[in-house]
């Protein structure tokens, strides 16, 4: 089973890297880009067939290491 995890900054948290990307896009001629927020995408392959156990493991991974839950949100999907 594989987990696809998306981690993004919470609303209201400053995103200097997103601003740098927005500025670079403007410099490349991409007009009209109002805002850019960057995040992380992580794939984790689990040796687990039980969906409930896989969800528990991914939740613990996100809370303990992968996401800083003070400033970041996370979501994930499990795929076979």
C-alpha positions as CSV (number, residue, x, y, z in Angstrom):
1,X,0.0,0.0,0.0
2,X,1.2,3.5,-0.8
3,X,0.4,6.8,0.9
4,X,0.5,10.1,-1.0
5,X,1.0,12.9,1.5
6,X,0.5,16.6,0.8
7,X,1.8,19.1,3.4
8,X,0.9,22.8,3.0
9,X,1.3,25.9,5.2
10,X,-1.7,26.9,7.1
11,X,-3.5,30.1,6.0
12,X,-1.9,33.2,7.5
13,X,1.5,31.6,7.8
14,X,4.0,33.6,5.7
15,X,5.5,31.7,2.8
16,X,8.7,33.4,1.6
17,X,9.5,30.6,-0.8
18,X,6.1,31.0,-2.4
19,X,6.7,34.7,-2.8
20,X,10.0,34.0,-4.4
21,X,8.4,31.6,-6.9
22,X,5.7,34.2,-7.6
23,X,8.3,36.8,-8.3
24,X,10.3,34.5,-10.5
25,X,7.2,33.6,-12.5
26,X,6.5,37.3,-13.1
27,X,10.1,37.7,-14.3
28,X,9.5,34.9,-16.8
29,X,6.5,36.7,-18.2
30,X,3.7,34.8,-16.5
31,X,1.5,37.8,-15.8
32,X,-1.5,37.6,-13.5
33,X,-0.1,35.2,-10.9
34,X,-1.7,36.7,-7.7
35,X,-0.3,34.3,-5.1
36,X,1.9,31.2,-4.8
37,X,1.9,28.8,-1.9
38,X,4.5,26.0,-1.9
39,X,4.4,22.8,0.0
40,X,5.7,19.2,0.2
41,X,4.6,16.0,-1.5
42,X,5.8,12.7,0.0
43,X,5.1,9.1,-1.1
44,X,5.5,6.4,1.5
45,X,5.3,2.7,0.6
46,X,4.0,0.6,3.4
47,X,4.2,-3.1,3.9
48,X,0.6,-3.2,5.2
49,X,-2.6,-4.6,3.8
50,X,-5.0,-3.4,6.5
51,X,-6.3,0.1,5.6
52,X,-7.0,1.0,9.2
53,X,-3.5,0.1,10.4
54,X,-2.0,2.0,7.4
55,X,-4.0,5.1,8.2
56,X,-2.9,4.9,11.9
57,X,0.8,4.6,10.8
58,X,0.5,7.5,8.3
59,X,-1.2,9.8,10.9
60,X,1.6,9.0,13.4
61,X,4.3,9.7,10.8
62,X,2.7,13.0,9.9
63,X,2.2,14.2,13.4
64,X,5.6,13.0,14.7
65,X,7.9,13.9,11.9
66,X,6.6,14.8,8.4
67,X,4.5,17.9,9.2
68,X,4.9,20.7,11.7
69,X,1.3,20.8,12.8
70,X,1.7,24.2,14.4
71,X,2.1,25.8,11.0
72,X,1.3,23.1,8.5
73,X,-1.7,21.1,7.4
74,X,-1.5,17.6,5.9
75,X,-3.7,15.3,3.9
76,X,-3.1,12.0,2.4
77,X,-4.6,9.2,0.3
78,X,-3.9,5.6,0.4
79,X,-3.6,3.6,-2.9
80,X,-3.2,-0.1,-3.4
